[in-house]
Amino acid sequence: MAQEPPLSPGDEAEPGVPGTGEDICPDCNGSGKRDGADCPTCDGTGKVIQGIGGG
């Protein structure tokens, strides 16, 4: 079954999963571009899904 939207390499979980939140991509600082091309960490979106909360 296809994920909606598909995960980018920098994502830790699917959007909407409890304990996660959207954050700017740490590698392109939210621009979506790195070295003149789409950022490989966020697939050019500028955002990643990160785990939040304590450990």
SEFIZA-3560 file (N, C-alpha, C; in Angstrom, 3 decimals):
REM SEFIZA-3560
<numar><xx>0.840</xx><yy>-1.178</yy><zz>0.000</zz><atom>N</atom></numar>
<numar><xx>0.000</xx><yy>0.000</yy><zz>0.000</zz><atom>CA</atom></numar>
<numar><xx>0.886</xx><yy>1.243</yy><zz>0.000</zz><atom>C</atom></numar>
<numar><xx>0.572</xx><yy>2.194</yy><zz>-0.833</zz><atom>N</atom></numar>
<numar><xx>1.383</xx><yy>3.404</yy><zz>-0.978</zz><atom>CA</atom></numar>
<numar><xx>1.170</xx><yy>4.335</yy><zz>0.210</zz><atom>C</atom></numar>
<numar><xx>2.250</xx><yy>4.968</yy><zz>0.624</zz><atom>N</atom></numar>
<numar><xx>2.177</xx><yy>5.935</yy><zz>1.712</zz><atom>CA</atom></numar>
<numar><xx>1.759</xx><yy>7.281</yy><zz>1.145</zz><atom>C</atom></numar>
<numar><xx>0.955</xx><yy>8.000</yy><zz>1.876</zz><atom>N</atom></numar>
<numar><xx>0.487</xx><yy>9.327</yy><zz>1.461</zz><atom>CA</atom></numar>
<numar><xx>0.920</xx><yy>10.370</yy><zz>2.465</zz><atom>C</atom></numar>
<numar><xx>1.778</xx><yy>11.288</yy><zz>2.214</zz><atom>N</atom></numar>
<numar><xx>2.727</xx><yy>11.289</yy><zz>1.110</zz><atom>CA</atom></numar>
<numar><xx>3.878</xx><yy>10.329</yy><zz>1.399</zz><atom>C</atom></numar>
<numar><xx>4.640</xx><yy>9.964</yy><zz>0.376</zz><atom>N</atom></numar>
<numar><xx>5.763</xx><yy>9.049</yy><zz>0.622</zz><atom>CA</atom></numar>
<numar><xx>6.799</xx><yy>9.692</yy><zz>1.540</zz><atom>C</atom></numar>
<numar><xx>7.501</xx><yy>8.871</yy><zz>2.290</zz><atom>N</atom></numar>
<numar><xx>8.508</xx><yy>9.384</yy><zz>3.210</zz><atom>CA</atom></numar>
<numar><xx>9.733</xx><yy>9.857</yy><zz>2.441</zz><atom>C</atom></numar>
<numar><xx>10.317</xx><yy>10.939</yy><zz>2.897</zz><atom>N</atom></numar>
<numar><xx>11.589</xx><yy>11.419</yy><zz>2.371</zz><atom>CA</atom></numar>
<numar><xx>12.701</xx><yy>10.776</yy><zz>3.181</zz><atom>C</atom></numar>
<numar><xx>13.929</xx><yy>10.747</yy><zz>2.668</zz><atom>N</atom></numar>
<numar><xx>15.016</xx><yy>10.102</yy><zz>3.405</zz><atom>CA</atom></numar>
<numar><xx>15.227</xx><yy>10.635</yy><zz>4.815</zz><atom>C</atom></numar>
<numar><xx>14.955</xx><yy>11.902</yy><zz>5.075</zz><atom>N</atom></numar>
<numar><xx>15.173</xx><yy>12.473</yy><zz>6.406</zz><atom>CA</atom></numar>
<numar><xx>14.024</xx><yy>12.283</yy><zz>7.366</zz><atom>C</atom></numar>
<numar><xx>12.898</xx><yy>11.731</yy><zz>6.879</zz><atom>N</atom></numar>
<numar><xx>11.738</xx><yy>11.540</yy><zz>7.744</zz><atom>CA</atom></numar>
<numar><xx>11.958</xx><yy>10.375</yy><zz>8.702</zz><atom>C</atom></numar>
<numar><xx>11.461</xx><yy>10.524</yy><zz>9.923</zz><atom>N</atom></numar>
<numar><xx>11.543</xx><yy>9.462</yy><zz>10.921</zz><atom>CA</atom></numar>
<numar><xx>10.248</xx><yy>8.674</yy><zz>11.001</zz><atom>C</atom></numar>
<numar><xx>9.140</xx><yy>9.230</yy><zz>10.504</zz><atom>N</atom></numar>
<numar><xx>7.838</xx><yy>8.560</yy><zz>10.584</zz><atom>CA</atom></numar>
<numar><xx>6.897</xx><yy>9.202</yy><zz>9.574</zz><atom>C</atom></numar>
<numar><xx>5.732</xx><yy>8.578</yy><zz>9.377</zz><atom>N</atom></numar>
<numar><xx>4.721</xx><yy>9.143</yy><zz>8.513</zz><atom>CA</atom></numar>
<numar><xx>4.077</xx><yy>10.352</yy><zz>9.183</zz><atom>C</atom></numar>
<numar><xx>3.598</xx><yy>11.322</yy><zz>8.387</zz><atom>N</atom></numar>
<numar><xx>2.899</xx><yy>12.468</yy><zz>8.976</zz><atom>CA</atom></numar>
<numar><xx>1.686</xx><yy>12.024</yy><zz>9.785</zz><atom>C</atom></numar>
<numar><xx>1.458</xx><yy>12.678</yy><zz>10.908</zz><atom>N</atom></numar>
<numar><xx>0.297</xx><yy>12.382</yy><zz>11.733</zz><atom>CA</atom></numar>
<numar><xx>0.498</xx><yy>11.306</yy><zz>12.776</zz><atom>C</atom></numar>
<numar><xx>1.641</xx><yy>10.645</yy><zz>12.791</zz><atom>N</atom></numar>
<numar><xx>1.911</xx><yy>9.617</yy><zz>13.797</zz><atom>CA</atom></numar>
<numar><xx>2.095</xx><yy>10.310</yy><zz>15.143</zz><atom>C</atom></numar>
<numar><xx>1.428</xx><yy>9.840</yy><zz>16.191</zz><atom>N</atom></numar>
<numar><xx>1.597</xx><yy>10.461</yy><zz>17.507</zz><atom>CA</atom></numar>
<numar><xx>3.072</xx><yy>10.491</yy><zz>17.920</zz><atom>C</atom></numar>
<numar><xx>3.467</xx><yy>11.591</yy><zz>18.523</zz><atom>N</atom></numar>
<numar><xx>4.855</xx><yy>11.736</yy><zz>18.972</zz><atom>CA</atom></numar>
<numar><xx>5.784</xx><yy>12.252</yy><zz>17.891</zz><atom>C</atom></numar>
<numar><xx>5.224</xx><yy>12.715</yy><zz>16.763</zz><atom>N</atom></numar>
<numar><xx>6.047</xx><yy>13.276</yy><zz>15.699</zz><atom>CA</atom></numar>
<numar><xx>5.534</xx><yy>14.657</yy><zz>15.322</zz><atom>C</atom></numar>
<numar><xx>6.360</xx><yy>15.414</yy><zz>14.643</zz><atom>N</atom></numar>
<numar><xx>5.968</xx><yy>16.731</yy><zz>14.173</zz><atom>CA</atom></numar>
<numar><xx>6.810</xx><yy>17.147</yy><zz>12.994</zz><atom>C</atom></numar>
<numar><xx>6.301</xx><yy>18.096</yy><zz>12.235</zz><atom>N</atom></numar>
<numar><xx>7.019</xx><yy>18.602</yy><zz>11.077</zz><atom>CA</atom></numar>
<numar><xx>8.073</xx><yy>19.593</yy><zz>11.528</zz><atom>C</atom></numar>
<numar><xx>9.247</xx><yy>19.539</yy><zz>10.917</zz><atom>N</atom></numar>
<numar><xx>10.337</xx><yy>20.441</yy><zz>11.248</zz><atom>CA</atom></numar>
<numar><xx>11.035</xx><yy>20.828</yy><zz>9.952</zz><atom>C</atom></numar>
<numar><xx>11.814</xx><yy>21.905</yy><zz>9.991</zz><atom>N</atom></numar>
<numar><xx>12.576</xx><yy>22.251</yy><zz>8.795</zz><atom>CA</atom></numar>
<numar><xx>13.715</xx><yy>21.253</yy><zz>8.626</zz><atom>C</atom></numar>
<numar><xx>14.084</xx><yy>21.017</yy><zz>7.401</zz><atom>N</atom></numar>
<numar><xx>15.165</xx><yy>20.078</yy><zz>7.108</zz><atom>CA</atom></numar>
<numar><xx>16.477</xx><yy>20.628</yy><zz>7.657</zz><atom>C</atom></numar>
<numar><xx>17.212</xx><yy>19.819</yy><zz>8.421</zz><atom>N</atom></numar>
<numar><xx>18.460</xx><yy>20.307</yy><zz>9.011</zz><atom>CA</atom></numar>
<numar><xx>19.591</xx><yy>20.476</yy><zz>7.995</zz><atom>C</atom></numar>
<numar><xx>19.470</xx><yy>19.843</yy><zz>6.832</zz><atom>N</atom></numar>
<numar><xx>20.556</xx><yy>19.900</yy><zz>5.857</zz><atom>CA</atom></numar>
<numar><xx>20.442</xx><yy>21.069</yy><zz>4.877</zz><atom>C</atom></numar>
<numar><xx>19.207</xx><yy>21.508</yy><zz>4.570</zz><atom>N</atom></numar>
<numar><xx>19.046</xx><yy>22.643</yy><zz>3.649</zz><atom>CA</atom></numar>
<numar><xx>18.428</xx><yy>23.853</yy><zz>4.348</zz><atom>C</atom></numar>
<numar><xx>18.200</xx><yy>23.744</yy><zz>5.651</zz><atom>N</atom></numar>
<numar><xx>17.589</xx><yy>24.815</yy><zz>6.447</zz><atom>CA</atom></numar>
<numar><xx>16.226</xx><yy>25.244</yy><zz>5.911</zz><atom>C</atom></numar>
<numar><xx>15.487</xx><yy>24.297</yy><zz>5.361</zz><atom>N</atom></numar>
<numar><xx>14.130</xx><yy>24.564</yy><zz>4.907</zz><atom>CA</atom></numar>
<numar><xx>14.017</xx><yy>25.102</yy><zz>3.499</zz><atom>C</atom></numar>
<numar><xx>15.130</xx><yy>25.271</yy><zz>2.797</zz><atom>N</atom></numar>
<numar><xx>15.070</xx><yy>25.835</yy><zz>1.440</zz><atom>CA</atom></numar>
<numar><xx>14.653</xx><yy>24.795</yy><zz>0.404</zz><atom>C</atom></numar>
<numar><xx>14.902</xx><yy>23.522</yy><zz>0.689</zz><atom>N</atom></numar>
<numar><xx>14.609</xx><yy>22.467</yy><zz>-0.279</zz><atom>CA</atom></numar>
<numar><xx>15.711</xx><yy>22.270</yy><zz>-1.306</zz><atom>C</atom></numar>
<numar><xx>16.726</xx><yy>23.115</yy><zz>-1.261</zz><atom>N</atom></numar>
<numar><xx>17.829</xx><yy>23.030</yy><zz>-2.229</zz><atom>CA</atom></numar>
<numar><xx>19.163</xx><yy>22.891</yy><zz>-1.506</zz><atom>C</atom></numar>
<numar><xx>20.040</xx><yy>22.118</yy><zz>-2.111</zz><atom>N</atom></numar>
<numar><xx>21.394</xx><yy>21.969</yy><zz>-1.599</zz><atom>CA</atom></numar>
<numar><xx>22.324</xx><yy>21.776</yy><zz>-2.791</zz><atom>C</atom></numar>
<numar><xx>23.362</xx><yy>22.556</yy><zz>-2.881</zz><atom>N</atom></numar>
<numar><xx>24.325</xx><yy>22.490</yy><zz>-3.985</zz><atom>CA</atom></numar>
<numar><xx>23.642</xx><yy>22.638</yy><zz>-5.340</zz><atom>C</atom></numar>
<numar><xx>22.615</xx><yy>23.502</yy><zz>-5.410</zz><atom>N</atom></numar>
<numar><xx>21.950</xx><yy>23.787</yy><zz>-6.674</zz><atom>CA</atom></numar>
<numar><xx>20.961</xx><yy>22.738</yy><zz>-7.147</zz><atom>C</atom></numar>
<numar><xx>20.661</xx><yy>21.749</yy><zz>-6.318</zz><atom>N</atom></numar>
<numar><xx>19.723</xx><yy>20.691</yy><zz>-6.689</zz><atom>CA</atom></numar>
<numar><xx>18.775</xx><yy>20.444</yy><zz>-5.522</zz><atom>C</atom></numar>
<numar><xx>17.743</xx><yy>19.633</yy><zz>-5.745</zz><atom>N</atom></numar>
<numar><xx>16.843</xx><yy>19.274</yy><zz>-4.652</zz><atom>CA</atom></numar>
<numar><xx>17.642</xx><yy>18.612</yy><zz>-3.540</zz><atom>C</atom></numar>
<numar><xx>17.356</xx><yy>19.000</yy><zz>-2.315</zz><atom>N</atom></numar>
<numar><xx>18.032</xx><yy>18.430</yy><zz>-1.154</zz><atom>CA</atom></numar>
<numar><xx>17.705</xx><yy>16.936</yy><zz>-1.067</zz><atom>C</atom></numar>
<numar><xx>18.712</xx><yy>16.074</yy><zz>-0.951</zz><atom>N</atom></numar>
<numar><xx>18.445</xx><yy>14.640</yy><zz>-0.871</zz><atom>CA</atom></numar>
<numar><xx>17.829</xx><yy>14.206</yy><zz>0.455</zz><atom>C</atom></numar>
<numar><xx>17.967</xx><yy>15.006</yy><zz>1.494</zz><atom>N</atom></numar>
<numar><xx>17.417</xx><yy>14.632</yy><zz>2.791</zz><atom>CA</atom></numar>
<numar><xx>15.906</xx><yy>14.794</yy><zz>2.844</zz><atom>C</atom></numar>
<numar><xx>15.397</xx><yy>15.870</yy><zz>2.245</zz><atom>N</atom></numar>
<numar><xx>13.951</xx><yy>16.140</yy><zz>2.306</zz><atom>CA</atom></numar>
<numar><xx>13.271</xx><yy>15.993</yy><zz>0.942</zz><atom>C</atom></numar>
<numar><xx>14.000</xx><yy>15.556</yy><zz>-0.067</zz><atom>N</atom></numar>
<numar><xx>13.486</xx><yy>15.444</yy><zz>-1.442</zz><atom>CA</atom></numar>
<numar><xx>12.967</xx><yy>16.769</yy><zz>-1.971</zz><atom>C</atom></numar>
<numar><xx>13.583</xx><yy>17.881</yy><zz>-1.532</zz><atom>N</atom></numar>
<numar><xx>13.236</xx><yy>19.194</yy><zz>-2.041</zz><atom>CA</atom></numar>
<numar><xx>12.042</xx><yy>19.855</yy><zz>-1.382</zz><atom>C</atom></numar>
<numar><xx>11.482</xx><yy>19.241</yy><zz>-0.334</zz><atom>N</atom></numar>
<numar><xx>10.323</xx><yy>19.829</yy><zz>0.329</zz><atom>CA</atom></numar>
<numar><xx>10.705</xx><yy>20.887</yy><zz>1.351</zz><atom>C</atom></numar>
<numar><xx>11.915</xx><yy>20.804</yy><zz>1.897</zz><atom>N</atom></numar>
<numar><xx>12.338</xx><yy>21.721</yy><zz>2.951</zz><atom>CA</atom></numar>
<numar><xx>11.857</xx><yy>21.312</yy><zz>4.322</zz><atom>C</atom></numar>
<numar><xx>11.101</xx><yy>20.199</yy><zz>4.411</zz><atom>N</atom></numar>
<numar><xx>10.543</xx><yy>19.752</yy><zz>5.688</zz><atom>CA</atom></numar>
<numar><xx>10.813</xx><yy>18.269</yy><zz>5.907</zz><atom>C</atom></numar>
<numar><xx>10.940</xx><yy>17.886</yy><zz>7.150</zz><atom>N</atom></numar>
<numar><xx>11.069</xx><yy>16.486</yy><zz>7.539</zz><atom>CA</atom></numar>
<numar><xx>10.148</xx><yy>16.220</yy><zz>8.726</zz><atom>C</atom></numar>
<numar><xx>9.766</xx><yy>14.976</yy><zz>8.918</zz><atom>N</atom></numar>
<numar><xx>8.950</xx><yy>14.576</yy><zz>10.059</zz><atom>CA</atom></numar>
<numar><xx>9.901</xx><yy>14.001</yy><zz>11.108</zz><atom>C</atom></numar>
<numar><xx>9.916</xx><yy>14.620</yy><zz>12.275</zz><atom>N</atom></numar>
<numar><xx>10.833</xx><yy>14.253</yy><zz>13.347</zz><atom>CA</atom></numar>
<numar><xx>10.087</xx><yy>13.752</yy><zz>14.561</zz><atom>C</atom></numar>
<numar><xx>10.720</xx><yy>12.904</yy><zz>15.330</zz><atom>N</atom></numar>
<numar><xx>10.184</xx><yy>12.518</yy><zz>16.619</zz><atom>CA</atom></numar>
<numar><xx>10.310</xx><yy>13.687</yy><zz>17.575</zz><atom>C</atom></numar>
<numar><xx>9.301</xx><yy>13.885</yy><zz>18.431</zz><atom>N</atom></numar>
<numar><xx>9.346</xx><yy>14.968</yy><zz>19.415</zz><atom>CA</atom></numar>
<numar><xx>9.158</xx><yy>14.388</yy><zz>20.807</zz><atom>C</atom></numar>
<numar><xx>9.473</xx><yy>15.166</yy><zz>21.787</zz><atom>N</atom></numar>
<numar><xx>9.292</xx><yy>14.721</yy><zz>23.159</zz><atom>CA</atom></numar>
<numar><xx>10.586</xx><yy>14.216</yy><zz>23.764</zz><atom>C</atom></numar>
<numar><xx>10.486</xx><yy>13.804</yy><zz>25.000</zz><atom>N</atom></numar>
<numar><xx>11.654</xx><yy>13.344</yy><zz>25.736</zz><atom>CA</atom></numar>
<numar><xx>11.930</xx><yy>11.877</yy><zz>25.527</zz><atom>C</atom></numar>
<numar><xx>13.033</xx><yy>11.429</yy><zz>26.087</zz><atom>N</atom></numar>
<numar><xx>13.427</xx><yy>10.042</yy><zz>25.907</zz><atom>CA</atom></numar>
<numar><xx>13.288</xx><yy>9.359</yy><zz>27.144</zz><atom>C</atom></numar>
//
